[in-house]
Amino acid sequence: MPNKAPTTVREIMSRDCYRVRGNASVSNLVEGLALHRLPGAPVVDDRDNLIGFISEQDVLGKLLESTYLNDEPPLIKELMRHEVLSVTPNKSITDLAQEMLGTKPKVYPVVEQERLVGIVTRRDVINAILRMRKR
């Protein structure tokens, strides 16, 4: 039996995903993003509830400013975006692909009942669509 092509976010999301807490430092964030090869990460509270999102772009200016002023950069909670585009695990991959067109985020937190259950990237969606085409 051939492999069935994925159709929902649940089938392609990374469950064991990189996330940060609001009290994390910018340097910890940057190290984690580099290690996981991500442009941004979900910010969660102690119960893994999604409370924000932080990207390399969000920290770049403040990091440069703190270097210039020889200050400590702000914590993640001071730089994160509170309004986050997220998806549910049951969302259709093709619907998400439509949303990702243009300048939308490259990484979407996957949330179920306000808790972070994974992330899905533009690359995950592209690979899934290619698998759909090969059916």
C-alpha positions in Angstrom: 0.0 0.0 0.0 1.6 3.3 -1.0 2.1 6.1 1.6 -1.0 8.3 1.8 -0.1 12.0 1.3 -0.8 14.1 4.4 -3.8 16.4 4.3 -3.9 18.1 7.8 -1.4 20.1 9.8 -1.4 17.3 12.5 0.3 15.0 10.0 3.2 17.3 9.2 3.7 19.4 12.4 6.8 19.1 14.6 5.5 17.9 18.0 8.7 18.3 19.9 9.2 21.9 18.9 11.5 24.6 20.1 9.7 27.2 22.4 10.8 29.8 24.8 9.5 31.4 28.0 8.9 35.1 28.3 11.7 35.5 30.9 14.4 34.0 28.5 17.2 36.1 27.3 17.7 37.1 23.7 21.0 35.2 23.6 19.3 32.0 24.7 16.6 32.6 22.0 19.2 33.2 19.2 21.2 30.1 20.2 18.0 28.0 20.1 16.8 29.4 16.8 20.2 28.6 15.3 20.3 25.1 16.7 16.8 24.4 15.4 17.2 26.3 12.1 14.1 28.4 12.7 13.4 32.1 12.0 11.2 32.4 15.1 9.7 30.6 18.1 6.5 30.4 20.1 6.5 31.9 23.5 4.7 29.9 26.2 3.9 30.2 29.9 4.6 27.5 32.5 1.7 25.4 31.3 2.7 25.5 27.7 -0.1 28.0 26.8 0.8 30.1 23.8 1.3 33.7 25.0 3.3 35.2 22.1 5.8 34.8 19.2 9.3 36.1 18.8 11.4 36.2 15.6 14.9 37.1 14.7 13.5 40.2 13.1 11.8 41.2 16.5 15.1 41.1 18.3 17.6 42.4 15.7 17.0 46.1 16.3 17.0 45.9 20.1 20.1 43.6 20.1 21.9 46.2 17.9 20.8 49.0 20.2 21.9 47.2 23.4 25.3 46.5 21.8 25.7 50.1 20.9 24.7 51.3 24.4 26.6 48.4 26.1 23.4 47.4 27.9 21.7 44.0 28.4 19.1 43.3 25.7 15.5 43.2 26.9 13.9 39.8 27.9 11.7 38.0 25.4 8.5 39.1 27.1 9.4 42.7 26.3 10.0 42.1 22.6 7.5 39.3 21.7 4.4 39.8 19.6 1.2 39.1 21.7 -1.0 38.7 18.7 0.0 35.4 17.1 -1.2 33.7 13.9 -1.6 30.1 14.9 -3.4 27.1 13.5 -5.2 24.0 14.8 -3.9 20.5 14.1 -7.0 19.8 12.0 -6.5 22.6 9.6 -6.2 21.6 6.0 -2.6 21.8 4.6 -4.0 23.5 1.4 -5.9 26.1 3.4 -2.7 26.9 5.4 -0.7 27.1 2.2 -3.2 29.7 0.9 -2.7 31.7 4.2 1.1 31.5 3.9 1.1 33.2 0.5 2.7 36.6 0.7 4.4 38.0 3.7 2.7 35.8 6.3 4.9 34.1 9.0 7.2 31.2 8.0 6.4 29.4 11.3 3.0 28.8 12.7 2.4 27.6 16.3 -0.1 24.7 16.3 -2.5 25.2 19.2 -5.2 23.0 20.7 -7.3 24.4 23.6 -4.8 27.3 23.9 -1.8 24.9 24.5 1.1 24.6 22.1 1.1 21.2 20.6 3.6 21.8 17.8 4.8 24.1 15.0 4.5 23.9 11.3 6.8 25.7 8.9 6.4 26.9 5.3 8.9 24.2 4.4 6.7 21.5 6.0 3.7 22.7 3.9 5.7 22.8 0.7 7.0 19.3 1.2 3.4 18.1 2.0 2.0 19.7 -1.2 4.8 18.0 -3.3 3.8 14.7 -1.7 0.1 15.4 -2.6 1.1 16.0 -6.2 2.9 12.6 -6.4 -0.2 10.7 -5.4 
